[in-house]
Amino acid sequence: MDKRILQAVEACVKCGICRGVCPVFREEKQEPFVARGHIALFAELIKGNIDFREETSKDYLYKCLLCTTCVEACPNDAPTDMIVEFARYHVIKHHSLPLYKRVMARVMKSRTLMDLAHRTSGLLSGLLFERIENAPREATRVRFTAADSDKMEVLPPVKSGRSFIQKYKTGSLERATVAIFPGCLINYTYTDVGDAFVKILKRLGISFMVPQDQPCCGAPIFASGNLKDAEQLAKRNIELVEKLNVEKVVVLEPTCASFMIHEYERLFMYLEQPEWEKRARKAAEKIIDPVKYLFHFTQIKSKLNQTRLKTTYHDACHLKRTQKVYMEPRELIRAASNFTEMKGADVCCGNGGTFSVDYPELSKKIASRKVKNIVKTDADHLIVGCSACMMQLTAALHREGFDGIKTMHTLELLAMALEV
Amino acid sequence: MSAKAALSRLKRLLGSRCLTDKLSRVQYSYDATQLQYEPDVVVLPESTKEVSEVLKIASKYRIPVVPRGWGSGFTGGCLNVRGGIALSLERMDAIVSFDQENMLVRVQAGIANYRLQEFLRPFGLMFPPDPSSWKFSSIGGNIAENAGGPRAVKYGVTKNWVKALQIVLADGTVMEIGSANVKDVAGYDLVDLIVGSEGTLAVVTEALLRLHPLPECVKTIQVIFNDIQKAAETVFTIMKNRIIPTALEFVDRAAINATREALQLDLPTDADAMLIIDIDGSKAQVEEETKKLVKLIKGSDGVVDFKVAKDSSEAEELWLARRSISPTLKRIADGKINEDIVVPLSKIATMIKKTQEISRRYRLPIINFGHAGDGNIHVNIMYHKDNNDEKRRAIQAMDDVFKSVLQLGGSITGEHGVGITKKDYIEMQVGTPAMELMRRIKKAFDPDNILNPGKMGL
């Protein structure tokens, strides 16, 4: 085991500061669901004093959003996310992964399978899904639910058209200023967000390319502790970034971007592959969030016009905490709209990737606190820089009867403000 | 098997909120001392009634019960040193009632100090006790340890703000002690007895707290000295001149150096000590006191530099050096013995000198910082965890520190409590007759010694 993992465990002095900031603890009110508890559990796990598998974990270690709020608050910078990730890996190294997570990994490893799943759901969309009228954003729900029909989940639109990559794909060696990696959510469902970014680049006269052979970044597989499958995807992505003839690789989804920038390096530390750790670090230098890119490397700010929208902004964990992107979107949103800061803008929305699938009720409770703060600002548009948060908060606003507040991606607002 | 019978009754009472598996027991085995003692069972009550039922079962089968809040204590107060039941009150975190006119609030014990302050702020009120752990310690824990904090210089400690308590005795009896009245001398002051009793006499489930208006204005001043003795003398002079700051914090050379390096702060290299002073009150009051204070500082010996913060963000910067000390100490060594001694104000300079002598004698760095305004100094003896010789010397050095404190008429603990880490010193401080009286009080409350046994030298 890499000594940095042991150092991470020792960094925790058990002060308990994480209890005051953890969004999961706030609802669960139990020590096992906070950073200090996770770290204590992991320490016993590696000492061999305890043993469990995901199914017998009582959700300890798993009921964590990996939002890194605790890391930000920790006076000793204890990287809880690292410990939780590695602990999950440690567990499945000794036991196996639950079946649905194995299937998920299988599909996500293959672009062909993912495209197939997308096409199938697109073809069946009319049959399976219905549009929700007047939702905070284009959304659907499943027509028929078997057991609990009262829990009509709000889902992103199911598009039958081409994916973002299919729409803009280029050869991998094409020369351009930037390469675009949309991330799976934008690739398959929120293609409008990708379109908005393309529109902005065209307007600013920046050349771009979209490598057609880009695989999924592997973040959801990695978060489940399945490092072996994530490793393959990471290596394919690193090799791709290395050979591109571009200045920057813009990764539209913050989760994918922060995963590629920070976690690839960690992944290879966990797997004890120092050569790849170095290559991951090097590749990371090229990767950047779209809003950060536009702010620092283009003239967009001087070209924005004020729209009439009354906005507020939600900080995605994977923008604010992991990528330290919070000043840039605010400055641009202020220039493009009538902006009001909400209370607790950087509190996690509760999505957390598979967290919202594994713990739907808890995920909704966390989102519900966010909705209260959004409503208080009197904004008519909630601006978000992450599709996963957008999906979560669209559903939450709809559920609580605030369809009048529309959700919009930062890139969509910026594209609009360039047009006015 | 009586243990089995007790367990099945607890399970029947609390269902999934009674935890016996190894994974859960690990999670309730530690606090900020980083020591670990696994309880045999963890219970998570959600009402006073449930706490009472748990205690009835525990007293019937004579099982130790250790009440626990947010587990942020520094002396092991919430550790199950003799196994038994970990009674975690973390789920009892409600605000029961709020009386804005009379400035009173009633809360359940498990609420975090921070959540309470957050609730009070919009009403322009505060609960004055502000232990450094205020963001992650419970009101129940604050009461059990009679916690203080930087503001104690002006506002006092927890006991000054607790009006009444709902407590559960070892046999499960629930009772209300104290009252909302400003004046009330009917009988012994049981509230004062329970506050600071570290969970050894009863379990506190609810508390009626007195509140204070938020100050209109706060001013922060930082003063740097080239001689720690002069800084200590200045503290004494300030208080003697009847200036009562809200907080009067002090930081020694080693701590200044550690934070300067860690945070790249602009602090003079010849700084031997630093004082951070907060003054609060009405605008006029604060301005006048600041003027008085600046005049006094200018006339003091050994002042190298001083700054008056212009606004709250500058104040935050000045405070940063003080707040960041604890975590940055790791840069000096990975192990520390941290005790919160107290000496009379006039003895601060002497005490600092003594710790410097002790540091030389045992060849270990000693870092001092803390609440100089009330004589409360955090003495940190630094050692390397993997060096057994250093560890042994550190323990001896702390022994010497405690002896010096007692010689100067001080106390071995100002706010952390006794718990298990200082249980061998309490008798030395209070004397055998007082200790015997405490044991008799303990026996009167808890004849079978099931409530937090093995703590406070009882």
Interface residues (C-beta under 8 A of the other chain):
Chain A: E10 V13 K14 C15 G16 I17 C18 R19 G20 K29 Q30 E31 P32 R36 G37 A40 L41 E44 N49 I50 F52 S57 K58 Y60 P75 N76
Chain B: D21 K22 L23 S24 V26 Q27 Y28 S29 Y30 D31 A32 T33 Q34 L44 W70 G71 S72 S88 E90 R91 D93 G110 A112 Y114 S133 K135 F136 S137 S324 S326 P327 K330 D334
